[in-house]
């Protein structure tokens, strides 16, 4: 009987404790929604097409407490077949070890250069197109006539970021990470022919698919493949085709708020037997003045591949490529009231040694407010030993 009398009091106490705990969690946690989106019209002379496209990219931010922060970005778009595509760009958790050191785990944008981790959102990029040395490899770059050196890279793994303050306005940023890494791209045109040949364990690698072939014409195919740049799959996956892990990092010096220069490094083995490697090094600059912005990057890549020698034995050869881009934005609206909200943009990019190309791009941007811009960009691409292209795009981009 006494227990029954105490039951309402116990329930009330539990409910009150639950409210207190919920209120405490709400006080220590915070959720925010950010992101960007765009609508784009693009015309290509080479492809002889013109089309509209649209995408919406929400970013979810959640602070668990003073030490832990969660972020995730998804891209929602419509493909050429009318199907809705939803892609997880990144999803990671940050643990703040101190005011200057952060540990990150999950899928995250790799800190290589400036464009990938910081400038690729369409309302931040001053051009309607990706820089010439990016893209053409999937990801944010999409189609472009010149073959880029890298896509916007993201992967699954862990990383550490550290900041070293140097006085009032100077800092050194240091990033290091370890991820699953990349793999060889699966064969496309030669896939049916591969079914008719003797199976091999490494059939997914174009350079070694005929490693054990004995006929002379098959040897010729190996030689042809050896002259081609290997295709690599940069897409992040939850599996790894070998036990090797990608390793990389970036170190940068910043004289705030206007100048930041950095150097980046990335290396990984991409084949099953861990004999073929890919290495990328880069240098970047971001210079923001009162009336101008200058952005640029230089990237060099080294890609290993197998080549069959005269003794019919595989030897490792290395393909070297490099390229750079420089983009200058003149914020005319900040100097002339009659051009309020207007930017003029010019960009040059080139790739060298293999798949050589160069591109000039010219643009006019009009800012509706600080987070919404209409961009008109024209580009002229010259491809050595390939087909040139001229493209024009109008893009409405917004951030929130």
N, C-alpha and C positions, 0 to 999 in steps of 0.2 A: 504493500500500500504506500509506504514511504517512497519507494522507488518510482511509483507512478506519479507522485506529486512532484518529484524532481525532474521528470522527463521533459515537461515544457521548458523549464529553466535550462536544461542541457541543450535542447534544440536551439533555443534563442542564443545561447552562448556560442554554439557552433556556427550559426548563421552570421553572427556579428564577427567572429574570427575570420570567417570566409570573406566578408566584405573588407575587413581590415587588410587581409592578405592581398585581395584583388586590388585594393587602392594602392597598397605599397608597390605591387608589381607595375601598376599603371604609372606611378610616379617615377619608377626606375626604368621604364621602357617607353619607346616612342616609335611610331610607325609613320612613314612618309612615302608618298607616291611621286615619282619624278619621271623624266623620260623625254622622248622627242618623236617626231613623225615628219613625213613629207609626202607631197604629191609631185610627180615629175612627168614632164613630156620630153621625149628624146627622139631625135631623128638621126639615122646613120646612113651615109651615102653608100658605104661598102655593103652593109646588110640590106640596103634598099627597103628599109622599114621605118616606121614611126609609130610610137605607142605611148600611152599613159600608164603609169604605175603608181602604187601607193603602198605605204607601210606605216605601222604604228609600233613604237618601241617603248613599252613601259618599263620603268626601273623601280623595283620594290626595295625600300630601305627600312630596316628594323633594328633598333638599338635595344638589345636585351638588358644591358646595364652599362655602367661606366667602362667596363673592360671589353665587352663583346658587341660587335656590330655585324649584321647580316645584310647582304645586298644580292640582288638578282636582276638580270635583264633578259627579256624575251623580245624577239622580233616577230611580228605578225604581218604577213604579206600575202599576196595572191600571185601564184605562178602563172606561166604562160598557158596552162591548161585550165585555168579558172579554179584551181584547188587552193584552199587556204593553207598556208604554211606557217607553222609555229616553231621557232628555233630558240633554244636556250643559249643565249650569248655567253652569259656567265652566271654563276651562283656560288658564292663563297662566304666564308665567315672570317672576320678579322678579330684577333685578340691583341689588345694593346698591352704589350709587356711593360712599356713605360711611355712617357710623353714623346719620346723620339724613336721608339722601336715598336714595330707591328708585325705579328705573325699572321699569315694568310693561308687558308686551306680551302680546297674546292676547285671549281672551274673558274679561271680568271683570265683576263686579258694579260698577255705576257708583256712586261715592260721593255719592249724593244723599240727604240726610237720614240718619237713623239706622236706620230699620226695614229698608230694603232691604239695605244692605251688612252690617249687624250683628245685627239682632234678628229676622229672619224665620224662622230655624230654629224648629221647633215646640216644642222643649224650652227655648228662650230666650224666645219670645213667651209672655207670661203669660195670654193668652186663647186659646181654641180656634179663634177666628176671626182673620182679618187685620183691622187697623184699617180703619175705615169709608172713609177717603180713599184706601186702596189696594184693589186687587182689582177684580172685575167687568170686568177687561180682559184676562183670561188670566194666565198665570204663577202665582206663588205665591198671588195673591189668590183665584183661582178664582171661583165664583159668589157673588154677594151681591146683595140687592135694591137697594141704593143704588149708583149708578155712581161708581166711584172716580175720582180725578184722575190717578193714575199707577199702573202696575204696579210690581213689583220689577224694576228695569231692569238689564239686562246687554247688553253690546255688544262688538264686536271692534274693537280699536284699540290705542292706547298711552296711558300716563299716567305722571305723576311724583308721588310723595308726599314731602313734606318736613316735618320736625318741628323746631320752634324751642323749645328748653328755656328756661323762665323761672324759674330758681331750682330748688328741690328738688321741689316738688309741682305746678308749673304748666307747661303746655306749650301751644303753638299748632300745630295740625295744618293743613297746606295740601295740597290735592289739586287737580290739573288734568289733564284728559284730552281726547283727540280720537278719535272713533270713526266708524264708517260712518254712523250715524244711523238715523232712522226713515223710514217711507214711508206712503202712503195705503193704507188697508185695501181689499182687493178687494171689489167689490160682491157682495151676496148675493141679496136678493129681486129686485133689478132686473136681474139678470144675463141672464135669458132675454129680457126686453124689449130689452136693449141689442143683442142679436143681430139684432133686426128693424129697428134704426135704422141710419142711415148710420155706418160705422165712423169712429172718431176716434182720434188717436194717444194721447190721454190718457184712454182709456176706463176706466182703473182708478180714476180719481178721481170720486167721486160728485158733487162740486160742478161739474165741468166736462164731464160725460158728454154733456150736451145743448147744448154751447157753440155748435155750428154748426147747430142745429135751426132750422127756419123756421116750423113750424106753431104756432098759438097754444096748443094744449094742451101742447105740449112746452115752451113758455116757462113755463107754469104749473108744470110739474114742476121746472124750474130754480128757480123761486121757492120751492117747497116744500123743495127740498134746501137752499137758502140759509138756511132757518130752522132747519136741523138741525145739530147739532154734528158736524163731520167725524169719521169713524172713522179712527184711525191704527193702524198696525201697528208695535208696539214690539219684536217678536221680532228677535233678532240674526240676521243672515245674512252670508254671505261675499261678497255682492254689494251694490252700491249703485245706486239708480235715478237718481242724479245725481252731479255732481262735488263737491257741497257736503259738508262733514263736520260732524258734531255736535261741539260744544265745550261744555265745562262744568267745574265744579269745586266744591269745598267748602272753607271755612275754619272752623275750630272752635277754641274756647278751652276748655281742660280744667283744672280744679282737682282734681287727683287725690287720692284715688281716687273721689270722690263726684259731681262735677258736670262736665258737658260741654254747651256750647251751641254751635250751629253755624248757618251760612248756606250755602245751595246754589244753584247756577245751572246751567241746561241750555238750549241753543238749537240748532235745526237747521232746514234747509229740507226739506220732505217730498215735494214734487211734482217731476215730471221737469224742469220748466222753471225750478226754483229761484225761484218767485215766492211760494210759500206757506210760511210758517214756523210753528214751534211753539216756545214759550218757557215754561220753568217756573222759578219761584223758590221757595225754601223756607227755613224756619227750624225748628230742632229743639232739644229739651232732653232730657237724660237725667240724672236726679238720684237717686242711690242713697244712702239713709240706713241707719241701723242696723236700723230696723224697717219701712222703707217704700221704694218705688221709684215715681218719677213720670217718665213718658215722654210726650212730645207732639210734634206737628209741625203746622206751618201751610204750606200749599202754594197757590200761585197759578199758573194756566196761562193762556196766550194762544195761541189757535189761529186761524190765518188761513184764509179760504175765499173762493171767488169768488161774487159776487152780480151778476146781470144788472140793469143800470139801465134807465131808460126809453128809452134810445137803443140798447138791445140790445147794450151793450158790458159786458164783465166788469170789475167793480171789486173790489178786495180789501177784505173786512170782517174784523173780528177778534172772536172769541168769548172773553169773559173768564169764568173760573171761579175759585173759591177754596173752600177748606175746611180744616178742622183736626180734630185729635183729641187727647184728653188721657186718659191711662190711669194710674190710681193703684192700687198694690198695697200692702196692709197685711200684713206678715209676722207674723201673730198668734202663730205658733209660737215666735218668738224672744222673746216677752213672757210667754206663758202656757204652762207646761209641759203642761197638759192638752190644748193645741192644737198640740203639737209637730208640725212639718212642714206646717202649714196656712197658706194664704194666702187673703185675700179681695181680689177684684179688681172695680173698677168703671171703666167707660170710656164716654166720650161722644164722638160724632163728628157732623159736619155738613158738607154741601156746599151752596154758594150760587150764585145767579144763573141757572145752567142745570142741569137735572136736580136740583133742590133736594131734600134729604132730611136726616133726622137719625136718630141711632141711640143707644140706651142699651144697654149690655151689662153683665151682672153674672156673676161667676164665683167658684167655690171650687176651690182647687187643693190637692192633697195630695202632698207630696214623699216618695217611697219612699227616695230617697237624693239626693245632690247633683246627679245627672244623669238622674233618672227621675221623672216627675211624672204624676199623673192629674188632668185638668182637666175641670170641668163648667161650661159657659157657657150663659147664656140671653141672647138679644138681642131687642130690640123696635125695628123700623125703621119710620119714617113717611116715605113718599115723597110729596112734593107733586106733584099731577098724575100720579099713578101708583098702583101697588098696594103696600100695606103688607105686611109680613111679620114673622112671629115664628119664630125658630129656636132650637133647643136642640141642644147637642153635648156628648158625652163623649169625651175624647181621652186616650189613653195615649202619652206622648212620652218618648223617651230619647235621650241623647247619649253618644257614646263617643269 
